[in-house]
Amino acid sequence: MDDYPQIPPLAHLEYMRFALSLAQKSPPRPTNFRVGAILVDEGANRILASGFTLELPGNTHAEQCALRKYSNANHVAEEDIGTILPTHTVLYTTMEPCQTRSAGNIPCVERILGTLSGESQGIKTVYIGVKEPSTFVAANAGQSKLEQAGIVCVHVPGLEEDIMHTAIAGHESAHNGIKYTPEIRHESFNLLIKLIAGSDLGIENTNIKTASGVTLDDTQKTLVGSVLDLFAGRPSLKKLALWDDNGVFEDNITIATGRKQFEPQWYGLQTAFSEIERLHHEVVSAGNPMGMDLKTRYVIKGISKEQIISSRVNIFYDKDTGKITKVQDKWDGHLPDSSFKNAMRNLNSVSVPKVVSVPKNDEEDAKRGNQ
């Protein structure tokens, strides 16, 4: 059994550093990049399996080795690995997964997509160290294909030079000008670009109002717009993919921790209210958290009772990944401070997921009328 290091939760750079140490174990070859990869259960903060290029017999890639080792350890066929992966499994890889391989070899992108067939929904986030250079494939569209399938790809910055130095060891041209240039560094990793453009997220609230002297960058505007959509009862899996799996949503009636708890809270608004109308919003702080004043009118289904809630919303996010880590919705600027009320909030966070279902995929989401 592998003896893995203890790495703090969500320490993406440290996980990538460990993946790099694996890549350095790969034998230098002129026909391969030396890559390291690890499967991680983010929910339990536990490394499930690791791999590096040529670790297993054959022309094996790092991601391939990690997936095969995990399936072998659990006595299932590799094509069935999605049925046993923990719900919050993510993949760290020092280089963008390949989309094209020589005859008879399954590309790593296809192996990752193959995990989505399981009940756990497979690998939904891939953390990437560098984009694959065009040494062997003219234009690797691995990341693009993953994102088209709904998998979030996140660039983990900080180790690019070391990753490329390791990757090209053994190449004849390694000492003749192959370097990890700023152009390559910014060529891919389109998560933040996607956030900025908002093109694939279906964000409806793009007209963000700010207080005098408050300026948001494009990424912040996208995050605020997505949160406004959630408060308006317009959730979607794509918008909620902007949240960290261990994110927190709390207001005066709930403390929802982790994806299994906070997603049903947002979808529950559609179940509970027949009308949701935003009366006012204004971003008053562009820091971290971003602060926003919000006033919303709700009409409760069945009894047509109207309620207006004024609140201060704080949006915390990870600047490295661009993901939301916490949203606080303080009604009238305050959260409960009594032990009894907090116990009821915790009870709500557990009970709502039992009665509110979350769509399993984008198709089901669309059938519910969500973008």
KAFEN-V755529 format. One record per pair of residues at least 12 apart in sequence whose ideal C-beta (glycine too) atoms are under 10 Angstrom apart, sorted by the first residue. I is the first residue (numbers start at 0). J is the second residue. If there is no record, write none. Layout:
# KAFEN-V755529
i->{I/I}
j->{J/J}
This chain:
# KAFEN-V755529
i->{0/1/1/1/1/1/1/3/3/3/3/3/3/3/3/4/4/4/4/5/5/5/6/6/6/6/6/7/8/8/8/8/8/8/9/9/9/9/9/9/9/9/9/9/10/11/11/11/11/11/11/11/11/11/11/11/11/12/12/12/12/12/12/12/13/13/14/14/14/14/14/14/14/14/14/15/15/15/15/15/15/15/15/15/15/15/15/15/15/15/16/16/16/16/16/16/16/16/16/17/17/17/17/17/17/18/18/18/18/18/18/18/18/18/18/18/18/18/18/18/18/18/18/18/18/19/19/19/19/19/19/19/19/19/19/19/19/19/20/20/20/20/20/21/21/21/21/21/21/21/21/21/21/21/21/21/21/21/21/21/22/22/22/22/22/22/22/22/22/22/22/22/22/22/22/22/23/23/23/23/23/23/23/23/24/24/24/24/24/24/25/25/25/25/25/25/25/25/25/25/25/25/25/26/26/26/26/26/26/27/27/27/27/27/27/27/27/27/28/28/28/28/28/28/29/29/29/29/29/29/29/30/30/30/30/30/30/31/31/31/31/31/31/31/31/31/31/31/31/31/32/32/32/32/32/32/32/32/32/32/32/32/32/32/32/32/32/32/32/32/33/33/33/33/33/33/33/33/33/33/33/33/33/33/34/34/34/34/34/34/34/34/34/34/34/34/34/34/34/34/34/34/34/34/34/35/35/35/35/35/35/35/35/35/35/35/35/35/35/35/35/35/36/36/36/36/36/36/36/36/36/36/36/36/36/36/36/36/36/36/36/36/36/36/36/37/37/37/37/37/37/37/37/37/37/37/37/38/38/38/38/38/38/38/38/38/38/38/38/38/38/38/38/39/39/39/39/39/39/39/39/39/40/40/40/40/40/40/41/41/41/41/41/41/41/41/41/41/41/42/42/42/42/42/42/42/42/42/42/43/43/43/44/44/45/45/46/46/47/47/47/47/47/47/47/47/47/47/47/47/48/48/48/48/48/48/48/48/48/48/48/48/48/49/49/49/49/49/49/50/50/50/50/50/50/50/50/50/51/51/51/52/52/52/52/54/54/55/55/55/57/57/58/58/58/58/59/60/60/60/60/60/60/60/60/60/60/61/61/61/61/61/61/61/62/62/62/62/62/62/62/62/62/62/62/62/62/62/63/63/63/63/63/63/63/63/63/65/65/65/65/65/66/66/66/66/66/66/66/66/66/67/67/69/69/69/70/70/75/77/77/77/77/78/78/78/78/78/79/79/79/79/80/80/80/80/80/80/80/80/81/81/81/81/81/81/81/81/81/81/81/82/82/82/82/82/82/83/83/83/83/84/84/84/84/84/84/84/84/85/86/86/86/86/86/86/86/86/86/87/87/87/87/87/87/87/87/87/87/88/88/88/88/88/88/88/88/88/89/89/89/89/89/89/89/89/89/90/90/90/90/90/90/90/90/90/90/90/90/90/90/91/91/91/91/91/91/91/92/92/92/92/92/92/92/92/92/92/93/93/93/93/93/93/93/93/93/93/93/93/94/94/94/94/94/94/94/94/94/94/94/94/94/95/95/95/95/95/95/95/95/95/95/95/95/95/95/95/95/95/95/95/96/96/96/96/96/96/96/96/96/96/96/96/96/96/96/97/97/97/97/97/97/97/97/98/98/98/98/98/98/98/98/98/98/99/99/99/99/99/99/99/100/100/101/106/106/106/106/107/107/107/108/108/108/108/108/108/108/108/108/108/109/109/110/111/111/111/111/111/111/111/112/112/112/112/112/112/114/115/115/115/115/118/120/120/120/121/121/122/122/122/123/123/123/123/123/123/123/123/123/124/124/124/124/124/124/124/124/124/124/124/125/125/125/125/125/125/125/125/126/126/126/126/126/126/127/127/127/127/127/127/127/127/127/127/127/128/128/128/128/128/128/128/128/128/128/128/128/129/129/129/129/129/129/129/129/129/129/129/129/129/129/129/129/130/130/130/130/130/130/130/130/130/130/130/131/131/131/132/132/132/132/132/132/132/132/132/133/133/134/134/134/134/134/139/140/141/142/142/142/142/142/143/143/146/146/146/146/147/148/149/149/149/149/149/149/150/151/151/151/151/151/151/151/151/152/152/152/152/152/153/153/153/153/153/153/153/153/154/154/154/154/154/154/154/154/154/154/155/155/155/156/156/156/157/159/159/159/159/159/160/160/160/161/162/163/163/163/163/163/163/164/164/164/166/167/190/190/190/190/190/190/191/191/191/191/191/192/192/193/193/193/193/194/194/194/194/194/194/194/194/194/194/194/195/195/195/195/195/195/195/196/196/197/197/197/197/197/197/197/199/200/200/200/200/200/200/200/200/200/200/201/201/201/201/201/201/201/201/201/201/201/202/202/202/202/202/202/202/202/202/202/202/202/202/202/202/203/203/203/203/203/203/203/203/204/204/204/204/204/204/204/204/204/204/204/204/204/205/205/205/205/205/205/206/206/206/206/207/207/207/207/207/207/207/207/207/207/207/208/208/208/208/208/208/208/208/209/209/209/209/209/209/209/209/209/210/210/210/210/210/210/210/210/211/211/212/212/213/213/213/213/213/213/213/213/213/214/214/215/215/215/215/216/218/218/218/219/219/219/219/219/219/219/219/220/220/221/221/221/222/222/222/222/222/222/222/222/222/222/223/223/223/223/223/223/223/224/225/225/225/225/225/225/225/225/226/226/226/226/226/226/226/226/226/226/226/226/226/226/227/227/227/227/227/227/227/228/228/228/229/229/229/229/229/229/229/229/229/229/230/230/230/230/230/230/230/230/230/230/230/230/230/231/231/231/231/231/231/232/232/232/232/232/232/232/232/232/232/232/232/232/232/232/233/233/233/233/233/233/233/234/234/234/234/234/234/234/234/234/234/234/234/234/234/235/235/235/235/235/235/235/235/235/235/236/236/236/236/236/236/236/236/236/236/236/237/237/237/237/238/238/238/238/238/239/239/239/239/239/239/239/239/239/240/240/241/241/241/241/241/242/242/242/242/242/242/242/242/242/242/242/243/243/243/243/243/243/243/243/243/243/243/243/244/244/244/244/244/245/245/245/245/245/245/246/246/246/246/246/246/246/246/246/246/246/246/247/247/247/247/247/247/247/247/247/248/248/248/248/248/248/248/248/248/248/248/249/249/249/249/249/249/249/249/249/249/249/249/249/250/250/250/250/250/250/250/250/250/250/250/250/250/251/251/251/251/251/251/251/251/251/251/251/251/252/252/252/252/252/252/252/252/252/252/252/253/253/253/253/253/253/253/253/253/253/253/254/254/254/254/254/254/254/254/254/254/254/254/255/255/255/255/255/255/255/255/256/256/256/257/257/258/259/259/259/259/260/260/260/260/260/260/261/261/261/261/261/261/262/262/262/262/262/262/263/263/263/263/263/263/263/263/263/264/264/264/264/264/264/265/265/265/266/266/266/266/266/266/266/266/266/267/267/267/267/267/267/267/268/268/269/269/269/269/269/270/270/270/270/270/271/271/271/271/271/271/271/272/272/272/272/272/272/272/272/273/273/273/273/273/273/273/274/274/274/274/274/274/274/275/275/275/275/276/276/276/276/276/276/276/277/277/277/277/278/278/278/278/278/278/278/279/279/279/279/279/280/280/280/280/280/281/281/282/282/283/283/284/284/284/286/286/287/287/287/287/287/287/287/288/288/288/288/288/288/288/288/288/288/289/289/289/289/289/289/290/290/290/290/290/291/291/291/291/291/291/291/292/292/292/292/292/293/293/293/293/293/293/293/294/294/294/294/295/295/295/295/295/296/308/308/308/309/309/309/309/310/310/310/310/310/310/310/310/311/311/311/311/311/311/311/311/312/312/312/312/313/313/313/313/313/314/314/315}
j->{72/46/47/48/49/68/72/17/37/39/45/46/47/48/49/16/17/20/46/44/45/46/37/39/44/45/46/44/39/41/42/43/44/245/41/44/243/244/245/317/319/320/322/324/44/39/89/91/126/153/154/155/156/157/317/319/320/126/128/155/156/157/158/319/91/155/37/39/41/44/46/89/91/126/155/35/37/91/92/93/126/127/128/154/155/156/157/158/161/162/35/91/93/128/155/157/158/161/162/35/37/39/46/49/91/34/35/36/37/39/49/50/51/61/65/90/91/92/93/94/126/128/155/158/162/33/34/35/51/91/93/128/158/161/162/164/165/166/35/49/51/93/165/33/34/35/36/37/49/50/51/52/54/61/64/65/91/92/93/165/34/35/36/50/51/52/61/92/93/94/128/161/162/165/166/168/35/51/93/161/162/164/165/168/49/51/52/53/54/165/50/51/52/53/54/59/60/61/64/165/166/168/169/51/52/53/54/168/169/52/53/165/166/167/168/169/170/173/52/53/58/168/169/170/134/167/169/170/171/172/173/58/101/134/135/169/170/52/53/58/59/60/61/134/135/166/167/168/169/170/52/60/61/93/94/95/97/129/131/132/134/135/162/163/165/166/167/168/169/170/51/52/53/61/93/94/162/164/165/166/167/168/169/170/50/51/52/53/60/61/62/64/92/93/94/95/96/97/107/128/129/131/162/165/166/49/50/51/52/54/61/62/64/65/91/92/93/94/128/162/165/166/48/49/50/51/52/54/60/61/62/63/64/65/66/90/91/92/93/94/96/107/125/126/128/49/50/51/61/62/65/89/90/91/92/93/126/50/62/65/66/68/69/80/84/85/88/89/90/91/92/114/122/85/87/88/89/90/91/122/124/126/84/85/86/87/88/89/85/86/87/88/89/124/243/244/245/257/258/85/86/87/88/89/244/245/257/258/259/85/87/88/87/245/85/88/65/91/65/66/68/69/72/73/83/84/85/88/89/90/64/65/66/67/68/69/70/71/72/73/80/88/90/61/64/65/68/69/91/62/63/64/65/66/67/68/69/92/64/65/93/64/93/94/166/67/68/67/68/71/103/104/100/101/103/104/104/92/94/96/97/100/104/105/106/107/110/90/91/92/93/94/96/107/90/91/92/94/96/97/106/107/108/110/111/122/125/141/77/96/97/100/104/105/106/107/110/90/91/92/107/110/80/84/90/107/110/111/113/114/122/80/110/83/84/88/83/84/117/105/110/113/114/105/110/113/114/116/113/114/116/117/110/113/114/116/117/119/121/122/112/113/114/115/116/117/118/119/120/121/122/114/116/117/118/119/121/114/117/118/119/114/115/117/118/119/120/121/122/119/118/119/120/121/123/244/257/258/259/119/120/122/123/124/244/245/257/258/259/114/117/119/120/121/122/123/124/244/122/123/124/125/126/150/151/153/244/107/110/111/114/121/122/123/124/125/126/127/145/150/152/124/125/126/127/128/153/155/107/111/125/126/127/128/129/141/155/162/126/127/128/129/155/158/159/161/162/163/165/166/107/127/128/129/130/131/132/139/141/162/163/165/166/107/108/125/127/128/129/130/131/132/139/140/141/142/143/145/152/154/187/188/108/109/110/111/112/125/127/131/139/141/142/144/145/150/152/109/110/131/135/136/139/140/141/131/136/138/139/140/141/142/143/144/145/135/136/137/138/139/140/141/135/136/135/136/139/141/144/125/141/145/125/139/140/141/142/143/144/145/148/150/141/144/122/123/125/141/144/145/148/150/144/145/147/148/149/150/150/148/149/150/360/359/149/359/360/148/150/145/150/151/145/148/149/150/151/236/240/244/258/145/150/151/152/153/190/240/243/244/320/322/141/142/145/146/150/151/152/153/151/152/153/154/155/320/141/142/145/152/153/154/155/162/187/188/190/154/155/156/157/158/159/161/162/163/165/166/188/154/155/156/158/159/160/161/162/163/166/179/183/184/186/187/188/142/154/159/179/183/184/185/186/187/188/189/166/183/187/163/166/167/177/178/179/180/183/186/183/186/166/167/170/172/177/187/187/187/154/187/188/189/190/187/189/189/190/193/199/199/361/199/236/237/240/360/361/240/190/193/237/240/241/320/321/322/187/188/189/190/193/188/190/191/317/319/320/321/322/184/185/187/188/189/190/191/319/320/321/188/319/320/184/188/319/319/179/180/181/183/184/178/179/184/179/179/177/178/179/180/183/184/177/178/179/179/179/218/240/241/320/321/322/217/218/221/320/321/217/218/221/237/241/321/217/218/219/220/221/222/224/225/241/321/322/216/217/218/219/220/221/321/217/221/217/218/220/221/224/225/238/237/221/224/225/228/235/237/238/240/241/370/225/228/233/235/237/238/361/364/365/369/370/220/221/222/223/224/225/226/227/228/233/235/237/238/241/370/224/225/227/228/231/233/238/370/220/223/224/225/226/227/228/229/230/231/233/277/280/220/221/223/224/227/228/220/224/227/280/219/220/221/222/223/224/227/280/281/282/291/223/227/279/280/281/282/291/292/223/280/281/282/283/284/285/289/291/281/282/283/284/285/290/291/292/281/283/283/285/281/282/283/284/285/286/289/290/291/282/285/282/284/285/289/285/316/318/321/282/285/286/287/289/314/316/321/282/289/238/241/321/238/241/242/289/314/316/321/322/323/326/280/282/285/289/291/312/314/238/237/238/239/240/241/242/314/323/238/241/242/248/265/280/289/291/293/312/314/323/326/328/277/280/282/291/293/295/312/265/369/370/241/242/248/261/264/265/266/268/323/326/265/268/275/277/280/291/293/295/308/310/312/326/328/268/275/276/277/280/295/265/266/267/268/269/270/271/272/273/274/275/276/295/297/369/265/268/269/275/368/369/370/262/263/264/265/266/267/268/269/357/358/364/367/369/370/265/266/358/361/364/365/367/368/369/370/262/266/357/358/359/360/361/363/364/365/369/361/364/369/370/265/323/364/369/370/258/261/262/265/266/323/357/358/364/258/322/316/320/321/322/323/257/258/261/262/265/316/322/323/324/325/326/257/258/261/315/316/317/320/321/322/323/324/325/257/258/259/261/322/257/258/261/322/324/325/258/260/261/262/315/316/317/322/323/324/325/326/260/261/315/323/324/325/326/327/348/260/261/262/264/265/323/325/326/327/328/348/261/264/313/325/326/327/328/329/334/335/341/344/348/264/308/310/312/326/327/328/329/330/334/335/344/347/308/310/328/329/330/331/333/334/335/340/343/344/264/328/330/335/340/343/344/346/347/348/351/267/328/343/344/345/346/347/348/349/350/351/327/334/335/341/342/343/344/345/346/347/348/349/326/344/345/347/348/349/351/352/325/345/348/348/352/357/348/349/352/357/345/347/348/349/351/352/323/325/326/348/351/352/351/352/355/356/357/358/348/350/351/352/353/354/355/356/357/326/347/348/351/352/355/326/355/357/351/352/355/356/357/358/364/367/369/347/351/352/354/355/356/357/297/355/300/355/367/368/369/300/351/354/355/356/297/298/299/300/301/351/355/295/296/297/298/299/300/305/306/297/298/299/300/301/302/303/296/297/298/299/300/303/305/295/296/297/298/294/295/296/297/298/305/307/293/294/295/296/293/294/295/296/307/308/309/292/293/294/295/309/292/293/294/295/312/293/294/312/314/311/312/311/313/314/313/315/313/314/315/316/317/318/324/312/313/314/315/316/323/324/325/326/327/312/313/314/315/316/326/311/312/313/314/327/310/311/312/313/314/326/328/309/310/311/312/332/308/309/310/311/312/328/329/307/308/309/310/307/308/309/310/328/308/328/330/331/329/330/331/332/327/328/329/330/331/332/333/334/327/328/329/330/331/332/333/334/326/327/328/329/325/326/327/328/329/326/327/327}
